[in-house]
């Protein structure tokens, strides 16, 4: 398992809610099937886009069970398992049921703002708590701390079952350094839809995508063309999607992509506080961009 590959387009799966804010498990099943039927390579549940911070432990477990049952081993499932209290996270990791889960995604500790040594020691404890493949996740815009290239490379070198980093720092110099110096078999995965094309050109393995929730066929085509070295074809799709890449984050994520999924008739346009749906003007701009894309 330690040498498993997460290549291509993974989806940071949203959590659909009903009008009363309860989890819409039927819509979740339909979303999973929509992904599988439209070229998604793997699913990531309980990530940032899933609004995991506002899900109870019971809801989190039921969401994973629902996704795993619907997937039926047709594609890999990655489960988000994160925390900023290392001791509690390690305890939780040892209690989780990993049935049907192929890897875990774990973000750098948030709010505490640990040093690079603290980040390393945190992921050392995480790695020692399980033998399941681990993807470490660097997203300083949300956590308040950047995991440097040196720390990422140190973790990758010391723990073979840390198989990848999801890099969402937006720092192309840092990403270059990781790609240049990483050990064989360690993968760099884009955490930013808009940077996926250039990152693949530099050697990244693919993306864990937000826009792919709604446009899996289109975005996976771009990813696969780039991975195959057809940069002209991939670049054309990248530019076609560029306006939506930006609009989906104007009012925060996953508000934007939930708007798009709502206009496609797949989910209710509902988030849990403190997140709120995209503003009406943003919703309409997303609709216009989507309609332009459909005409191409």
KEKE-3310 file (N, C-alpha, C; in steps of 0.2 Angstrom, whole numbers, plus 5000, padded with zeros to 4 digits):
npx = (5004:5010:5016:5006:4998:4992:4986:4981:4965:4959:4944:4939:4927:4911:4900:4883:4869:4853:4838:4835:4848:4853:4863:4862:4861:4856:4858:4872:4876:4872:4880:4893:4891:4890:4903:4910:4905:4910:4924:4932:4947:4949:4942:4941:4936:4929:4937:4943:4934:4923:4917:4921:4924:4912:4905:4898:4906:4899:4892:4903:4908:4897:4896:4908:4905:4894:4900:4910:4902:4895:4904:4910:4923:4927:4935:4949:4947:4950:4952:4950:4959:4962:4969:4973:4978:4989:4990:4977:4973:4981:4976:4962:4965:4969:4957:4948:4938:4944:4939:4937:4944:4958:4968:4974:4971:4980:4980:4992:4994:4982:4979:4987:5000:5013:5031:5043:5049:5040:5029:5035:5037:5023:5018:5026:5022:5009:5012:5017:5007:4999:4999:4993:4993:4998:4994:5001:4995:4997:4991:4993:4985:4973:4977:4986:5000:5014:5021:5037:5047:5058:5054:5043:5051:5059:5050:5044:5056:5058:5047:5041:5027:5021:5015:5013:5011:4999:4999:4995:5000:5002:5014:5026:5039:5043:5036:5042:5055:5052:5047:5059:5068:5062:5060:5061:5045:5037:5024:5018:5004:4992:4984:4976:4965:4968:4981:4985:4988:5001:5008:5008:5015:5027:5030:5020:5008:4995:4979:4969:4954:4942:4933:4931:4920:4909:4912:4918:4921:4926:4937:4945:4949:4957:4968:4972:4977:4987:4995:4999:5007:5002:5002:4997:4983:4979:4981:4972:4960:4962:4962:4949:4942:4946:4940:4929:4937:4942:4929:4923:4929:4926:4917:4921:4925:4916:4906:4905:4907:4896:4886:4887:4884:4871:4864:4865:4857:4860:4862:4855:4857:4865:4874:4883:4883:4899:4899:4891:4879:4885:4884:4870:4874:4886:4882:4875:4885:4893:4884:4883:4896:4896:4886:4892:4903:4896:4892:4903)
npy = (4994:5006:5011:5015:5024:5040:5046:5058:5065:5069:5071:5084:5081:5088:5091:5088:5097:5096:5107:5110:5109:5097:5082:5077:5062:5055:5063:5064:5051:5051:5061:5055:5044:5051:5057:5045:5040:5050:5050:5053:5050:5047:5049:5061:5062:5072:5083:5100:5106:5098:5104:5099:5104:5108:5097:5084:5070:5059:5061:5062:5049:5042:5048:5044:5030:5030:5035:5025:5013:5016:5018:5005:5000:5004:5015:5023:5028:5042:5047:5062:5066:5075:5087:5099:5096:5086:5074:5070:5068:5057:5048:5047:5043:5030:5024:5025:5017:5010:5003:5001:5012:5020:5028:5042:5059:5072:5088:5101:5107:5119:5135:5135:5138:5131:5129:5124:5112:5108:5105:5095:5085:5083:5077:5066:5059:5056:5048:5037:5032:5025:5013:5015:5023:5040:5056:5072:5088:5104:5120:5135:5147:5144:5137:5145:5143:5139:5125:5121:5118:5111:5104:5097:5088:5082:5075:5066:5059:5052:5044:5031:5028:5040:5046:5057:5074:5086:5101:5117:5130:5139:5144:5144:5143:5136:5124:5119:5116:5105:5096:5095:5089:5078:5061:5046:5040:5048:5059:5074:5084:5094:5107:5117:5122:5131:5131:5119:5114:5121:5115:5101:5101:5104:5092:5087:5075:5077:5082:5087:5091:5105:5112:5101:5094:5098:5099:5086:5078:5087:5094:5083:5079:5089:5087:5074:5076:5085:5077:5067:5074:5083:5098:5109:5105:5104:5116:5124:5120:5123:5137:5139:5136:5145:5157:5152:5145:5156:5163:5153:5155:5167:5171:5162:5145:5130:5138:5143:5132:5124:5132:5131:5117:5117:5124:5115:5106:5096:5097:5105:5122:5125:5128:5126:5137:5144:5147:5153:5154:5158:5175:5183:5190:5184:5171:5172:5177:5165:5157:5163:5161:5147:5144:5150:5141:5129:5132:5130)
npz = (5000:5003:4992:4984:4970:4968:4956:4943:4943:4958:4968:4979:4989:4991:5005:5004:5010:5016:5016:5029:5035:5038:5034:5017:5012:5002:4991:4992:4988:4975:4970:4971:4962:4950:4949:4948:4936:4927:4925:4936:4946:4959:4976:4988:5004:5018:5018:5017:5008:5011:5022:5034:5047:5052:5054:5064:5074:5072:5060:5051:5051:5046:5033:5027:5027:5019:5007:5004:5003:4992:4982:4981:4979:4966:4963:4971:4989:4999:5015:5025:5039:5052:5063:5076:5089:5093:5101:5103:5090:5086:5094:5090:5076:5079:5082:5072:5059:5045:5035:5018:5015:5007:5008:5019:5021:5028:5036:5039:5056:5062:5067:5079:5074:5073:5074:5060:5065:5074:5065:5058:5069:5073:5061:5061:5072:5068:5057:5063:5070:5061:5048:5036:5019:5018:5014:5016:5019:5013:5016:5018:5018:5024:5036:5043:5043:5034:5027:5024:5009:5013:5025:5021:5012:5021:5029:5019:5016:5028:5031:5023:5020:5019:5006:4998:4995:4996:4989:4992:4993:4984:4981:4969:4968:4979:4977:4966:4971:4979:4970:4962:4971:4978:4985:4975:4969:4978:4978:4971:4973:4966:4975:4970:4959:4948:4947:4943:4929:4926:4936:4934:4922:4927:4934:4943:4950:4948:4954:4968:4967:4967:4958:4950:4956:4950:4937:4932:4920:4911:4918:4921:4909:4905:4915:4911:4898:4900:4909:4899:4891:4881:4880:4873:4871:4884:4889:4882:4888:4901:4900:4896:4907:4916:4921:4929:4938:4946:4950:4958:4970:4975:4984:4994:4998:5001:4994:4981:4972:4977:4973:4959:4958:4962:4952:4943:4947:4956:4970:4985:4988:5000:5015:5030:5044:5051:5037:5022:5008:4992:4986:4978:4966:4963:4961:4949:4941:4940:4934:4922:4917:4917:4907:4896:4894:4892:4879:4871)
capx = (5000:5014:5018:5001:4998:4986:4988:4976:4960:4955:4939:4938:4920:4907:4895:4877:4865:4846:4836:4836:4855:4855:4866:4858:4865:4854:4862:4879:4876:4871:4887:4898:4890:4891:4910:4913:4903:4913:4931:4936:4951:4949:4938:4943:4930:4931:4943:4941:4928:4917:4915:4922:4924:4905:4902:4899:4910:4894:4891:4909:4908:4892:4898:4913:4902:4890:4904:4913:4897:4893:4910:4911:4930:4928:4940:4951:4944:4955:4948:4953:4960:4966:4968:4979:4980:4992:4989:4970:4973:4984:4970:4957:4967:4969:4950:4944:4937:4947:4936:4936:4948:4964:4974:4972:4974:4980:4983:4996:4990:4980:4978:4993:5006:5019:5037:5044:5051:5033:5026:5038:5035:5016:5017:5030:5017:5003:5014:5019:5000:4995:5003:4989:4996:4996:4995:5001:4992:4999:4987:4994:4980:4968:4980:4990:5007:5017:5025:5042:5049:5063:5050:5040:5056:5061:5044:5044:5062:5059:5042:5039:5020:5019:5016:5012:5009:4994:5002:4991:5003:5002:5021:5028:5046:5043:5033:5048:5060:5049:5047:5066:5072:5058:5062:5057:5039:5034:5020:5016:4997:4990:4978:4974:4963:4971:4989:4986:4991:5008:5011:5009:5020:5033:5031:5015:5005:4988:4976:4963:4950:4936:4929:4929:4914:4903:4914:4923:4923:4930:4943:4949:4952:4963:4973:4975:4980:4993:4999:5001:5012:4998:5001:4992:4976:4977:4981:4966:4954:4964:4960:4942:4940:4950:4935:4926:4942:4942:4923:4921:4932:4925:4913:4924:4924:4914:4900:4905:4905:4889:4881:4887:4881:4864:4861:4865:4851:4863:4861:4853:4862:4865:4880:4882:4887:4899:4899:4885:4880:4887:4880:4866:4878:4891:4879:4873:4891:4895:4879:4885:4902:4895:4883:4897:4907:4892:4891:4909)
capy = (5000:5012:5013:5017:5030:5044:5050:5061:5070:5067:5076:5086:5080:5092:5088:5091:5098:5098:5114:5110:5108:5090:5079:5074:5057:5053:5068:5062:5045:5053:5064:5049:5040:5056:5057:5039:5040:5055:5050:5054:5045:5045:5054:5063:5064:5075:5088:5107:5107:5095:5108:5095:5108:5109:5090:5080:5064:5054:5063:5061:5042:5040:5051:5039:5024:5031:5035:5019:5009:5018:5017:4998:4998:5005:5020:5024:5033:5045:5051:5067:5065:5081:5090:5103:5093:5080:5068:5068:5066:5051:5043:5047:5039:5023:5022:5025:5011:5012:4999:5004:5018:5018:5033:5047:5066:5076:5095:5104:5109:5125:5140:5135:5141:5128:5129:5118:5107:5106:5102:5088:5081:5082:5072:5060:5056:5054:5042:5032:5030:5021:5011:5017:5028:5046:5062:5078:5094:5111:5125:5140:5152:5142:5135:5151:5141:5136:5119:5123:5112:5107:5100:5092:5083:5078:5070:5061:5054:5048:5040:5029:5028:5046:5045:5062:5081:5091:5108:5123:5136:5144:5146:5140:5141:5130:5118:5117:5113:5099:5092:5093:5085:5073:5054:5042:5038:5053:5062:5081:5084:5101:5109:5123:5120:5136:5130:5112:5114:5122:5110:5095:5102:5103:5085:5085:5069:5078:5087:5086:5097:5108:5112:5094:5092:5100:5098:5081:5076:5093:5095:5077:5079:5094:5084:5069:5079:5087:5071:5064:5079:5087:5104:5113:5103:5105:5123:5127:5119:5127:5144:5139:5135:5150:5162:5148:5144:5162:5164:5148:5156:5174:5171:5157:5138:5128:5141:5144:5126:5122:5136:5128:5110:5118:5126:5109:5102:5090:5098:5111:5127:5125:5127:5127:5142:5151:5148:5155:5153:5164:5181:5182:5192:5179:5165:5174:5177:5158:5154:5165:5158:5140:5144:5151:5135:5124:5133:5129)
capz = (5000:5004:4985:4979:4967:4967:4950:4939:4946:4964:4970:4986:4988:4995:5009:5002:5015:5015:5018:5037:5036:5039:5028:5012:5011:4995:4986:4992:4984:4968:4968:4971:4956:4945:4949:4945:4929:4923:4924:4942:4947:4966:4980:4995:5009:5024:5017:5018:5004:5014:5028:5039:5053:5055:5054:5070:5073:5070:5053:5048:5051:5041:5027:5025:5026:5013:5001:5003:5001:4985:4978:4980:4977:4959:4963:4978:4993:5003:5020:5028:5046:5054:5070:5079:5095:5090:5105:5102:5083:5086:5098:5085:5071:5081:5083:5065:5055:5039:5030:5011:5014:5004:5011:5023:5020:5035:5035:5044:5062:5061:5072:5084:5071:5075:5070:5056:5069:5077:5060:5057:5075:5072:5056:5063:5077:5063:5053:5068:5072:5056:5042:5030:5016:5021:5010:5020:5016:5015:5014:5023:5018:5029:5043:5046:5044:5028:5028:5019:5005:5017:5030:5016:5010:5027:5031:5014:5017:5034:5032:5016:5019:5017:4999:4993:4998:4993:4989:4990:4995:4978:4980:4964:4969:4984:4974:4961:4975:4981:4964:4960:4976:4981:4983:4970:4972:4982:4973:4973:4970:4966:4979:4968:4952:4943:4946:4941:4923:4926:4941:4930:4917:4931:4937:4948:4948:4947:4958:4972:4964:4969:4952:4947:4959:4945:4930:4932:4914:4908:4921:4921:4902:4905:4919:4908:4892:4903:4911:4893:4888:4876:4883:4869:4872:4891:4890:4880:4893:4907:4899:4895:4914:4920:4924:4934:4944:4950:4952:4963:4976:4976:4991:4998:4996:4995:4992:4974:4969:4978:4968:4952:4958:4963:4946:4939:4949:4960:4977:4988:4989:5008:5019:5038:5047:5049:5030:5019:5001:4988:4985:4972:4960:4962:4958:4942:4937:4939:4929:4915:4915:4915:4901:4890:4894:4889:4872:4867)
cpx = (5004:5016:5012:5001:4991:4987:4981:4971:4957:4950:4939:4930:4916:4902:4888:4873:4857:4844:4836:4843:4857:4858:4862:4862:4863:4858:4869:4880:4876:4878:4892:4897:4892:4899:4913:4911:4907:4921:4935:4940:4951:4945:4941:4937:4933:4937:4940:4934:4922:4914:4915:4922:4918:4901:4903:4903:4905:4893:4897:4909:4903:4893:4903:4910:4898:4894:4907:4908:4895:4898:4911:4918:4931:4934:4943:4947:4949:4951:4953:4953:4965:4965:4974:4981:4983:4990:4982:4969:4975:4979:4965:4959:4967:4962:4946:4944:4939:4944:4935:4940:4955:4970:4970:4975:4974:4984:4987:4992:4989:4979:4984:4999:5012:5025:5038:5046:5044:5029:5028:5036:5028:5015:5021:5025:5011:5006:5015:5012:4997:5000:4999:4993:4993:4998:4995:4998:4994:4995:4987:4989:4974:4971:4984:4998:5009:5022:5031:5044:5054:5059:5047:5045:5058:5056:5044:5050:5062:5053:5039:5032:5017:5020:5015:5011:5004:4996:4997:4993:5003:5009:5025:5036:5047:5041:5039:5053:5058:5050:5054:5069:5068:5061:5058:5050:5034:5030:5018:5009:4995:4984:4975:4972:4967:4978:4990:4990:4999:5011:5012:5014:5027:5035:5026:5011:4997:4985:4970:4959:4944:4931:4927:4923:4908:4905:4920:4926:4928:4937:4948:4952:4958:4969:4976:4979:4987:4998:5002:5006:5008:4997:4997:4985:4974:4977:4975:4960:4956:4961:4952:4939:4942:4945:4931:4931:4942:4935:4921:4924:4930:4922:4915:4922:4922:4907:4900:4903:4898:4884:4881:4883:4873:4861:4861:4860:4854:4862:4858:4859:4863:4872:4879:4886:4893:4899:4892:4885:4883:4882:4876:4870:4883:4888:4877:4879:4894:4890:4881:4891:4901:4891:4887:4901:4903:4891:4897:4909)
cpy = (5006:5015:5015:5023:5034:5049:5052:5066:5067:5073:5077:5086:5085:5088:5091:5091:5099:5105:5115:5109:5101:5087:5076:5068:5054:5057:5066:5056:5047:5057:5059:5046:5045:5057:5051:5038:5045:5056:5052:5048:5042:5051:5055:5066:5067:5079:5095:5108:5104:5098:5103:5098:5109:5102:5087:5073:5059:5055:5061:5053:5040:5042:5046:5033:5024:5031:5028:5013:5010:5017:5010:4997:5000:5010:5021:5029:5036:5049:5056:5065:5070:5083:5094:5102:5086:5073:5066:5066:5059:5046:5042:5042:5031:5020:5021:5018:5013:5007:5003:5010:5016:5022:5038:5054:5070:5083:5097:5107:5117:5129:5141:5138:5138:5130:5124:5112:5104:5103:5095:5083:5079:5076:5065:5056:5053:5048:5036:5029:5025:5018:5012:5023:5035:5052:5068:5083:5100:5116:5131:5146:5150:5140:5140:5149:5138:5130:5120:5117:5108:5102:5095:5086:5079:5073:5064:5056:5050:5043:5037:5029:5034:5047:5051:5069:5084:5098:5113:5129:5141:5147:5142:5138:5136:5124:5115:5114:5106:5094:5090:5088:5080:5066:5051:5040:5042:5057:5069:5082:5092:5102:5115:5122:5125:5135:5123:5111:5115:5117:5104:5096:5102:5097:5083:5079:5070:5083:5084:5092:5099:5108:5106:5091:5092:5098:5092:5079:5081:5093:5089:5076:5083:5090:5078:5071:5081:5082:5067:5068:5083:5093:5109:5112:5105:5112:5127:5126:5123:5134:5145:5139:5141:5155:5158:5147:5150:5163:5159:5150:5164:5175:5165:5150:5134:5132:5142:5137:5123:5126:5133:5121:5111:5120:5120:5104:5096:5091:5104:5116:5129:5124:5128:5133:5140:5152:5149:5154:5159:5169:5180:5185:5188:5173:5166:5174:5170:5155:5156:5162:5150:5140:5145:5145:5130:5125:5132:5122)
cpz = (5000:4997:4981:4976:4967:4962:4946:4943:4952:4965:4977:4987:4993:4999:5007:5009:5012:5017:5025:5039:5039:5033:5024:5009:5004:4990:4986:4988:4976:4965:4967:4964:4950:4944:4945:4938:4924:4924:4930:4944:4955:4970:4986:4999:5015:5023:5019:5014:5007:5020:5034:5046:5056:5055:5061:5069:5070:5062:5049:5046:5046:5034:5024:5023:5020:5007:4999:5000:4993:4980:4976:4976:4970:4958:4970:4982:4998:5009:5024:5036:5049:5061:5072:5086:5094:5094:5104:5095:5083:5089:5093:5079:5072:5082:5077:5062:5048:5033:5023:5010:5012:5006:5015:5020:5026:5034:5041:5050:5061:5067:5077:5081:5073:5071:5065:5059:5072:5072:5059:5063:5075:5067:5057:5068:5073:5059:5057:5071:5068:5051:5035:5026:5018:5015:5015:5016:5018:5012:5019:5023:5023:5036:5046:5046:5037:5030:5022:5015:5009:5022:5026:5014:5015:5029:5026:5014:5022:5035:5025:5015:5019:5010:4995:4998:4993:4994:4987:4993:4990:4977:4975:4965:4974:4981:4969:4965:4978:4975:4962:4965:4980:4980:4978:4973:4976:4977:4976:4969:4971:4971:4976:4960:4947:4942:4944:4934:4923:4931:4938:4925:4921:4934:4942:4945:4946:4952:4962:4971:4967:4963:4949:4951:4954:4938:4929:4925:4910:4911:4921:4914:4902:4909:4915:4902:4895:4905:4905:4889:4882:4880:4880:4871:4879:4892:4888:4885:4899:4906:4898:4902:4919:4924:4930:4940:4949:4953:4958:4970:4979:4983:4995:4996:5002:4992:4985:4970:4971:4974:4961:4952:4959:4956:4941:4941:4954:4967:4979:4989:4996:5010:5026:5040:5051:5041:5027:5012:4998:4987:4978:4965:4958:4959:4951:4938:4935:4934:4922:4912:4913:4908:4895:4889:4890:4881:4868:4865)
residu = (UNK:UNK:UNK:UNK:UNK:UNK:UNK:UNK:UNK:UNK:UNK:UNK:UNK:UNK:UNK:UNK:UNK:UNK:UNK:UNK:UNK:UNK:UNK:UNK:UNK:UNK:UNK:UNK:UNK:UNK:UNK:UNK:UNK:UNK:UNK:UNK:UNK:UNK:UNK:UNK:UNK:UNK:UNK:UNK:UNK:UNK:UNK:UNK:UNK:UNK:UNK:UNK:UNK:UNK:UNK:UNK:UNK:UNK:UNK:UNK:UNK:UNK:UNK:UNK:UNK:UNK:UNK:UNK:UNK:UNK:UNK:UNK:UNK:UNK:UNK:UNK:UNK:UNK:UNK:UNK:UNK:UNK:UNK:UNK:UNK:UNK:UNK:UNK:UNK:UNK:UNK:UNK:UNK:UNK:UNK:UNK:UNK:UNK:UNK:UNK:UNK:UNK:UNK:UNK:UNK:UNK:UNK:UNK:UNK:UNK:UNK:UNK:UNK:UNK:UNK:UNK:UNK:UNK:UNK:UNK:UNK:UNK:UNK:UNK:UNK:UNK:UNK:UNK:UNK:UNK:UNK:UNK:UNK:UNK:UNK:UNK:UNK:UNK:UNK:UNK:UNK:UNK:UNK:UNK:UNK:UNK:UNK:UNK:UNK:UNK:UNK:UNK:UNK:UNK:UNK:UNK:UNK:UNK:UNK:UNK:UNK:UNK:UNK:UNK:UNK:UNK:UNK:UNK:UNK:UNK:UNK:UNK:UNK:UNK:UNK:UNK:UNK:UNK:UNK:UNK:UNK:UNK:UNK:UNK:UNK:UNK:UNK:UNK:UNK:UNK:UNK:UNK:UNK:UNK:UNK:UNK:UNK:UNK:UNK:UNK:UNK:UNK:UNK:UNK:UNK:UNK:UNK:UNK:UNK:UNK:UNK:UNK:UNK:UNK:UNK:UNK:UNK:UNK:UNK:UNK:UNK:UNK:UNK:UNK:UNK:UNK:UNK:UNK:UNK:UNK:UNK:UNK:UNK:UNK:UNK:UNK:UNK:UNK:UNK:UNK:UNK:UNK:UNK:UNK:UNK:UNK:UNK:UNK:UNK:UNK:UNK:UNK:UNK:UNK:UNK:UNK:UNK:UNK:UNK:UNK:UNK:UNK:UNK:UNK:UNK:UNK:UNK:UNK:UNK:UNK:UNK:UNK:UNK:UNK:UNK:UNK:UNK:UNK:UNK:UNK:UNK:UNK:UNK:UNK:UNK:UNK:UNK:UNK:UNK:UNK:UNK:UNK:UNK:UNK:UNK:UNK)
# end
